[in-house]
Amino acid sequence: MIEKTYDAAAIEPRIAERWEGADAFRAGAGARQGAKPFSIVIPPPNVTGSLHIGHALNNTLQDVLVRFERMRGKNVLWQPGMDHAGIATQMVVERQLMERQEPNRRQMGREAFVERVWKWKEESGGTILSQLRRLGASCDWSRERFTMDEGLSKAVREVFVDLYRKGLIYKDKRLVNWDPVFQTAISDLEVEQREVEGHMWSFAYPLADGPVNGVSEIVISTTRPETMLGDGAVAVHTSDERYRDLVGKMVRLPIADRLIPIIADEYPDPEFGTGAVKITGAHDFNDFEVARRHDITLIALMDGQARMISSEDNSVPARYAGVDRYEAREMVVREIEELGLLRGIEAKMIAQPFGDRSNVVIEPMLTDQWYVDAATLARPAIASVREGRTVFVPKNWEKTYFEWMENIQPWCISRQLWWGHQIPAWYGPDGNVFVAASEEEAVAEALAHYVTNGTIDDATARRMAEEPEARDGFLKRDEDVLDTWFSSALWPFSTLGWPEKTPELATYYPTSIVVSGFDIIFFWVARMMMLGLHCMGEEPFRTVYMHALVRDKNGAKMSKSKGNVIDPLMLIDEYGADAVRFTLAIMAAQGRDVKLDPQRIAGYRNFGTKLWNATRFAEMNGVRHGVDVDPATVALPQNRWLLTELSRAIRETTGALEAYRFNDAAGALYRFVWNTFCDWYVELSKPVYGGDDEAAKDETRIVTGYAIDRVLALLHPVMPFLTEELWTVTAPEGQSRRTLLCHTAWPDLDFADEAAADDVNWLVELVSQIRSVRTEMNVPPGAEARLVAVQPSKAGAKRLGEQAASLRRLARVSAIETAEAAPPSSVQIVIGSETFALPLEGMVDIAAEVSRLTKAIAKSDGEIQRIEKKLSNERFVAGAPAEVVAEEREKLQGYRTEKEKLEAAIVRLR
């Protein structure tokens, strides 16, 4: 017996346990003999992470696809795992050491610290995977991988060595994003641009050789005065006539007392400030490129903690050594003012790069780092998309992919951390580097090298090769670790066992699709493409599905500072995982951000409750589940109509999921389940169950059970818990289902009785219109009105006769009549080519109703004018947050729609 109410909190853990006990999601579970593979690798969440709403959307969409294809009989693998998250994990463990007043990482040493991180990972890491289970993610949990496990570490070493030996990995001195707190290079993804209050200072640099055409100085403006000590040039635009005679001249750099040139370049904006800009190549990414073009000296000003250092040429005065960059800023401004060279200070909002975890301003720093020749690796990855071997959905993201890939810069892959894959490079006594998969291999290479060049004799080399203690201190390993994105770029094949030739690798690579947020196209998707093609010779996936952002109900991006972050675990606690999943799926329109309102989730919980109650109603009326139906033998019109609509729903849902239109699939299911089945079919079935026709009852019971079984299967990918529970409890009496619902076959029905469908849909539309009119006109609920068919066609009259009983019951119609014209004081309804009238005289006060509607229209008009005035104000549109403007536009459209309905109601009355 089905419980009276669906209790998600009690049922979802029970269903999850049932799946786990049956090993329901292992690779290939439920697959048909000889089935095609379908595989997805989960975007590996950080080991430090917990489920946020973006994860919930991303994994819901993957799970919908995985469950859909598993039910279609494919050989499915959804590969789970986690990322070691270098900076985040090291930060968590260092904070824990500090809170417990234990020795810090430098005091305990590298080996002990890394052991401590592994201990933390085993005790506290990976919470997010259990949270994904709560969401219903049907991964093969037995195959869980970690980017630092031994198999993946071996893959990382092999790829690094291979790329190095092919000249695709190298060491170089370039600018990087430097985090002064963690004292490491970080990726662009870990940098947040924030608007902060700041200043623009204007300084004068005197011409070294005196005035030119009466000009004795050139004025530059900067938001970072401290960096002027490292200036290598002053640049003006090549077309700027104001400075034509100054190009090539030298200026004296104040404080540093160096001569630097005035150069012409395309970079400066003549319209910004004075049109002249300082070039500090070692501390600004744009300046770095200008400096390289003009062979300008690069002067590093700061150490790893962003404290000033004296330069080799003493151009940075010794008094600045060891001074924090912001203290140095104050010193520079003060000294420039004392020299009489300060030409202005302007307070303004400026964009500053902040470390997303350290919350300090990131400093562009000139450092020695390891790089990947991304431009070379990008070429085949670009061709793969251009030639259609990998496609983006939505397709417009291909443009973003191409723009980045065709202008790609060298990829900095080294990080100054201890947690991560330590770079497999060793340095000899003379600084020569030896890159190998192991220290033993590096030693062998080094000995061969030094014997060849005569540094070591053969006997010494043999002793060092045979006796490890004899080579102590001979080689020193690079202390840096690899960027986390390097190991995750190998994810589609390293998780399947590469470099070993495993059966899983042969079966599931290339994977079928990757589902990802658009913000990591560059950091993950593109890099998987590059390294997948390089290592495997084949694209890592056929399709890239890019989902949008989840925003709050007003369209604002979620952030802790705004206080609008929505915790999916709290939503699951309150509404159940199925309601959260269905909401995310039905709102996941391609290319459109999801505006998440918890009230929507409550509404879709009601949708699940509606199906639960309809299934209970069916059970109380003795429906029969698990019985096949031959539609050709079904006699009752409403049953033939239901099977026709079910066939359409199956076709729409299948097509939408095949095209990754998750919202269309969920929408088709919602319409069929709520409207067609739970509302109309249940209502049309009640007279049958209450009647005396046993054959009609028996047919309806079988068709109803057949339809519910298919509905549960169709809904399962989106609402797995509720459907699996109903599938179990509706098993035929004394029996159990042959399979779990997650392994049952995807519905397949090709049936259409258009005549029956048209008749019943006509009835549904007419009843819906009558109910709508009654509501609009404030007709008392208990009042019954006549229904007048105005000059009905022969077919219309026939339908009226056949559906008379249903019309009286469903639309509260007292009588059904025909007439040449609509009676006075009646509301007209048009269905297709047929016109109907509802005489309302005596049921409502027509004049009063017109008056009420007129006042409501006036109120809507007032709101429309108010909002239109606000939106016509350019200052409001330009200055207000985008989500506020969007909300006002939505309100305006809502009032306009409301006004149209009210005007239509008055037209009906008149």
C-alpha angles and dihedrals in degrees: 000000000000113000116250093244134025109243105195094183091059100035103043096063090046092052091046089053090050092053092047093047090053092046083232098168103046115131109285095009111156093007121148120238110282092005121169115253122251117187139173128180112214114239094252110245119217115272086231094051136106127203113283128180093264090057089048092055095042095049095040090058092047091048092050089056094043095050091043093054093041089056088049087062099252124148096256131194123176103185115209130196148127139251120236090226099210104206097032094050095044089050093051093050094044090051090050091052090050094048091051091046091237126147113287122242095268091050093050096041133232101285094049092045093052089049088052091052091052089051091051090049092054093046104036112004126099099038089143093068092061088047090054088055088056088054088055099251107173098208124151091256092185088070097053112153135192125206090234098047116117097257095051092042089056090051091050093052093047094050093046093051092045093050091046094051090049091052093249095115119052142151121253142163108243141137117280137176101266123199108207093198098053091028094222142108112262134194126255089252089064092055122087121198109220132181109234136168110266145141140252113218122198118209131185119227110198119228107251098222099040133264123341113206088342094310113122102170143024119223122217130184126217141171091205109052093172091068093060087084087070098046115138099181147349114242131204128181116271091237098046105118092191092072102032093112093046098056108110094022122117128238128200112243107224120237093005089058095212130137115239130178131247107232135185119232140154092243104078117084109227090205095055117088111310092339090245121105134189116239113220100171097182095054109035129055096217092044090051091060092046090049092051092050092052099033092243119174115258115219119191110214105180143049126226092284092051093254119143120259131195112253122233092249091049091239087134105065116241092239088072095055112119093008117135113249093247093049087048088053091058091046093051094049091047093049093044089053091049088053089054092242100115107112102176149333121218124188111221145146111264134187112244129185112235129187106247091223105027094043092213128119111273116234122215101232134187105230142151109258141158116257139191118222091239095172092065094045091046096061098075090039090056091049092051092061096037091053094045101246088123120028132195122225113231090033095216089077089070088075091056090047093051094046091056098038094048091051096036120154127210110287114239105217103171125094128188094230137110099221111076142048105325109227110259095231128116128193125220126217091272094047095258110150125229117192116196141145092251140016090249091058091046091051091050091051092046094049091049090050096049094044090052094052092043098246091120128029123229095255093052090047092052092049092048091048093050100038115049092195090059091065098050108142092008094115128025119205121229106258096211125098129216125266109265089237090064093066094039089053087067093049100109092059106019090061089055092058105270130187083040115071097241127176088241091056091050092048106039105031122122093042119224103236142349118216113204146149115262091238092074100046088112101036100046117001096049093044092050087053093050098046095036090057092044097048102031102026089230137081112270093226140012098218135033112201111195114197124198132243124282108233132179120271091273094052095255119142110252117249137158091235091058092046091227100114112132116212109215092203091060089049090051090049091052104036107014130252094272094059091048092048094047092049092051092046097048091049096046097100113167112266095003125107117239113245102202119205116176087218088066089055090052088053093053090047084059088052090059090046090051091056091045091053093045089053090050089050089052091049091051088054094052101252117180121230128197094034119127117229128213102209091204090067095050112109111180114090094224090052092049088047091052093050090048092052091044090054089052092048091051091049094047095046094047093047093047094051092047088054093044091244094144094169092053091050092050091044093052090050093047093052094047098043099040103032108023101034111021097036110029106020093047089050093048090049096055096078089049093054090045093048135083100243102109094184090055090048093050093048092048092049092052095044091047093051091046091051094047091051090054093044090054090051093047092049096042099090090055102033104026102161100051093042094048090050094049090045089056099044095045094058112133111276113281092008139086129222115270092233141008111271090246088064100040119110120272109254118268120186129151108183134130131176098174094180093055091042093050092049096050094040087052089054092047093050094047093049091046091052093048091050091047092051092048090053095046092048095045093240108179109257094237096049120106120209133197118249114219121195108209110219093327121203120244091258091047092051090049091052091048090054094047095046099038096109092049092046092052092049101040101036100033091241115168097195140358117223141164128226142171092238138015113272118247119276092019133135116232125222124192120204111179106307094339125096124206132182133207111203106216101177109131092015098073135014099250095197093047091047092051089049092050092049092047091054090048090051090051090052091050089048091054092052091046092052092046094052094041089055091050093048092047088059104097092199091057094047092046098042105037120085112269092243091055091052090047091050091053091051090051091051090050092052090048093054091047091052091047091051091051091053092048092049090049089052091054091049088054092052094048 
